[in-house]
Amino acid sequence: MVYRFIHTADIHLDSPLRTLALRNAELSELIGLATRRSFVRIIDLCLDERVDALVIAGDLYDGDQTSMKTARFLAEQLARLHEAGIRAFIIRGNHDALSKITAELIMPDSVKVFGSVAETIAIDRAPGRFPVAIHGLSFAKPQAPESLLRQYAVPVPDTVNIGIMHTSLGGSAGHDLYAPCSVADLRQTGFRYWALGHIHKRSAVEDSSSAIVMPGIPQGRDINEDGPKSVSLVTIRDDRSVVVEERQTAIAQFERLVVDISRATDWKDVVLEAKGKLERLSSAVSADQLVARVEITGATELAWRIRRDADLLRTELETRGATIGNVWIEKVVTSSVAPKQQDARPSALDELAAIIDSEIHSSTQYRDEVRSIADELRAQLPAELREIFGKDEGSFENLLAQFAKDGASQVLARLRGGEGE
């Protein structure tokens, strides 16, 4: 008989919101509950598919959380699996290592939380069914700069060996290096399936000897985790071949939408073009809710007004999104510009824009003043929101440069609007 399980990771239950918490309260509530609702969907999938097990490859939590509401929620969901005879195998990742809940929560007997010493669990199977062994190892500390692979036991002979590991592999943009190893290293272990976690983007490497899968995050939390999100439904057949199926789990899906308004002649054209694109994107999204960041592009005489009245455009799009249904506007940004005038003398505003680009933005005094203002604002934010200003010095400086550019564009747009009126 086959052996089937759901493989997921990086659930980040009750992950604190960052940018959304400062904008739309309704949208903030939706995304704030999405990680829980996505986890319920994963449990539902286990029950519907009647799998043998749920495998969670780290970062079930998001950090140093002590909320007993989270503990009760998790216990209730795992109890649903226990009652259905479905086992759960969980390792702790870098975020879980900080969580007191992981250490204190009493799990059902059917749940195995691996410790900081590698273990191998032999699965009880009926006579005549191929044997299965699951290998796991949890992070003892939030950091794991060295490979953990050598701590895993050798594969059990004549058995389907499944390894669970939280690792950055060879590294990935936006992710710190944790328990590094390579796909080639994993293949050489002789394990039939590697259930990985940590990198939030889905990837899979499969051949006749093994399947190495990073399922990605099952529910995006901000625009940088855009696109469809899923878990893996894994079937190991009687001939021990592995079939990996992707199953969508996101409640809300973040997407970036580019709207070219080059052909727009009035405000209504802009709104209708954006609405049409939102409708098409909404129909193509698999999640219940669409959360879109809309970027307005193209050369148009309306560029100055769009920058000046960006708040009104956002309100227009939010209204259209509500009409479409389950469509939310995360942010509206504009990179639209005025058409270039052939053989036209530069206006006073054109000259001002040139001075801002060539002299103001490059001024040390100006950059120091912007940095000082940003530092003061950042200091007033709660600790969990301070990454809005970047995770390191480089991203902080890039963000400030973009703020300065956008601010100058807004000022010029308002001045240009005054000229037109």
N, C-alpha and C positions, 0 to 999 in steps of 0.2 A: 504493500500500500504506500501511496505517496506521503510525503511530509510537507506541510504547508505552513507558512508563517508570514506575518506582516512585519516589515522592517522599516523603522522610522528613527529619527534622531532630531536633536536641536528643536525641541518643542518650546522651550523657554516659557513655561507657564507663568502667567501674570507678569510678563516682561514690562517694565516701566516704559511709558511712551515718552518720546522726545518732542519733535516738532509739532505733532498733531495736538499735543496737550495744550499748546499755546494758541490754537486757532479755533476749530469748530468743535464745540463741546459734544454735539451729537455724534460726529464722526469719531471723536476721541473715545467715546463710550463703546462704539461699534468695534473699533480695532482693539480696545482694551480687553474686551471679552472674547475676541476672535481666537486667541490661542486656546482658551478653554473649550470653546465650541468646536474647534478643529480637533482637539483631543477626543471629545465625545464622538465625533464623526469617525475617528480612527477606531475607537472601541466598537462602534456600530459596524464598521467594516469587518472587524475580526469576527463578530457574531454572525453577520450575514454570510460571510464566506466559510464559516465553521472551520477556521484554521486551527492548527495545533498550538500555535504560540504567537505572542507579540514580542518582538525584539526592539529594545530602545537603546541606541548606541550613544548615549550620553546627552547631557544638557537638557534633561527633563525640566529642570528649573532654570532660573535666570541669574541666581547669585545668592547673596546672603539674606534670604527671605525667612521670616519667622511666622508668617501668617498661618494660623491653624485652619483658616477657611480653605487655603490651598491644600493643606494636608487632608482635610475631610473630603474635598472634591476628588483628590487623587485616590484616596482609599475607596470611595464609592464607585469610581469607574473601574478600578482593578477588581473590586468585588464582583462586578458584573461578569468579568472574564472568569473569575474563580467559580462562580455559580454555573457557568457554561462548560467548565472543565478545560479551559484554555489557560495555558501557563504563560507567564511573563518573565522575560530575562532582561535585566537592566544593568547597565554600567554607568558610573558617574564620570562626567566630563569635567572640563575646567570650571564651568559655572557651578555644576553640582557640588564640587569639592568645597564650595563656600557655604552651601545650604545646610542649615541645622535640621531642616525637615527630613532630608535624606537619611540622616543618622538616627533621628528620633522616631520617625513614623513606623508603626507596626504594620507590616504588610501581610496579606493573606499567605497561607502556606504555599500556594501555587506560584508566588512571586519570588524570583531569585534576584537579589541585588548583589552583584559581584563586589568583592572587597579589593583592597590594594595589593593583594597577592593573587596572581593568576590562578584560576581554577578551571577544571574541566568537569562538566556535568553530563553524565550518561543519561539519555532519555529512555524512560521505560516504554518499550514498544511490544506489541503483541508478537507471539511466535510467528516466524515466517516473514516478518517485516525487517527491512534493512536497519541496522543500528545507526543511531545519531548521537553525536557528542557536540556539546556547545562549550566553547572556550571564551572566557571573559576576564577582564581586568579593569578596575576603576582607577581613576586619578586619586592619589592620596592627597595631593596639593593642587592649587590652581595652576601651577606651572609644571610642564613636562618637557624640558628642552631636549631630552635624549629619546631615542627610539625605545619603545616598550616591547618591540617584537620578540626580542631574545628571551623575555620573561614568560612567553607562552609555551605551553608544553608541545611536544611533537604530536603529530596527528595520531589518533587511535587507529590501529590497523583494521582494515576491512570495515571501516566506518565512515559515514558521511560526517566530516568535521566542519563545523560552522564557527568562525571566529568573530567576536564583537570587539571593535576597537574605536576609540575616539582619537583621531589623528588629522593633522593638516596635510598628510602625505608629503609631497615635496614643497608645499607652500602654495598659497593662493592669495590673490589681491583682496585686501580688506580683512584678512584673517591672520592672527599671530601664529607663529610656528609652534605647534604642539605635537609631541610624540612623532617626530618626522620619520617617514619611511617611504619606500617607493613601491609602485605596482609590481615591479620585478621581484622585490623582496617578498611581497605577499604571495605571489605566485609560487615562489620556491618553498613555501611552508608545506605545500601539499594539501592545504585546506580547500574544501570544495566551494565554500562561499565565505566571503568576508563582508560582514555587516559593519559599515563604517559610519562615523558621524563627525561633525565639527564644521565642515565646509557647507555653507548654506545653499550652494548651487548643485543641482543634481548632476551626477555623472555615473557611468557604468562601463566597466571593461569586462567583456565576456569572451571566453573561448571554450574549447572542448574540455579543458582541465579545471577551470575555475570561473567564478563570477565575483567581481570586486565592485561593490556598489556603494556609492555615497547618495543617499536618497534626497538630500537637500532639506531645507526647512519646510515643514508641512503647512505653515501659515506665515506669509510675509508680514512684517511689522512696520515697514516704512517704504518709501519710494525706492530705496536702494535694494530692496528685496522684491523687485517687481517680477511680473510674469506668473504663470501657473505654478502651483506648489502641490506636492504629492508625497505618497509613500510607495513602498514596493510590496507587491504581493508576490511571494516567492514560492514556487512549487518545485520540489525535488521528486522527480518521477522514479518509478521502479527501476529503471535502468541507470538511475543516479544522475541523469542529465538535469540541468537546472533551467527553469523558465521564470523570467523576471517580468512582471507586469506593473506598469505605472498606474496608480489610482489617485485621482485628484481629491484633495482634502481641504483646500482653502475655503474659508467662509467669505473672505474679502480678498480680491486680487488687485494689486497695485499695477498700474500701467502708465507709460508715458505716451502722450498723444500729441503729435505735431500737426498743426493746422496752418496751412499755407493760405494766406488771404490776399495774395497778389492781385486777384481778379475782383476783390471786393470794392464796391464804389460807395457804400454807405455802412453805417453801424449795423443795420439789420442784416446785411450780407455777411458780416463777420460772425454774428450770433448764429445765423442759420447754417453757415459752413461748419462751425464748431459743433452745433447740435447734430448735424448729419453724421459727422465723424464719430461723435459719442454714441449715437444709436448703433452704428455698424460695429464699433468696438464692443459695445455691451452685448450684442448678439453673439459675438465670437468668444466671449469670456466664459469659462466653465464654472467659475465661482458664483455664489449667490449675489455678491455685491461687487461692483466695480468702483475702484478709487483711482481717479485719473489726475495726473499732473499734465495740464494743457500748456503747450508752448505755441505761441502765436508767431509765425514767421512770414517772410515775404516782404517785397518792396511795395509800399502803398502810401498814398497821401494821408491815410488814416493813422499812420504810425504814431504821430505825436499825440493824437487823441487817445489811442489805446494805452499808451504809457501814462497819460494824464489821468485817465478814468479806469485804470486797471481794477479798482475796487468795484466799480459798476459792472464791468465785464464779468468779473467773478460772480457777482450776484445774479447776473443774467444766466450764466452757465449753470449755477447751482439750481436755479429755477427750472431750466430745461432738463437738468439731470433728474430732478424730482418728478417731472412729467414723464420722462422715459421710464423711471422706476429703478430703484436700487443702484443709482449712479451718483457718486459723490465726487466733488472737486477738491482734491488735496491742495492744489496750488495752481495759479495761472502765472506764467512767466511770458515775457515777450522779447523776441529778438528781431521784430519787424523794424524796417528802416524806411525812411522816405526815399522815393525814387531819385536817382541822380539826374540833375538838370544839365542838359547839354549846353555848353558855351554860356552858362549863366554866371554872373558875378556872385561871389560868395557874399552872403548876408552877414549882418552883425552877429547873428546867432551861430552861423557857420564858423566865423572867426573865433567866437568864444569857445565853441566845441574844440577847435584846433588847439587853443591855448590850454584848455583843461587836459587834453590828451598829452600834449608835448611838455607842459611845464608843471601843472598842478599834481597830476598822478605820480610823477616821478620825483616830486619834492620830498626830501627826507622829513622836513617839518610836518608836511601834510600827513605822511604815512604814520609818523609818531603820534599825531593827534588822533587819527582814526583808531590806532591800536590802543591808545589810552581810553577812549570812549568804549571800545569793545571790551577791554579788560574790566572796566567798571560795571558794564552791563552783565558780563559773565559772572562776576563775583556776587551779584544779587540773585542769581538763579539757584534753585536747589541743585545739589551735587549731581543727581541723575540726569539733569537737563543740560549740563555744561558742555557736553560733547556736540551740542548744536553749533558751537564755534570751532569745531574741528577736533580730531582725536590727537593731533600732534602739531608741532610748530609749523611744519610745511603746509598742512591743510588749513591751519588758522590763517596764515598769511595769504594763501590763495583765496580763501573766503572773504577776507577783508578787501582784497583787490577787486573781487567781483561785486561786493557791496558798494565800493566806491564808484565802480563803473555804472552799476545800476542806478545809484543815487544821482549821478551826474546826468544820466539819460532822463530820469524823471524830472529833474529841474529844467533841463532844456526843453522837454516836451511841454511842460506847463508854460514856459516862456513862449514857445512856438505857438501854443494854443492861444495865448494872448494876442499874438500877431494876427492870427487868423480871425479873431473876433473883433 
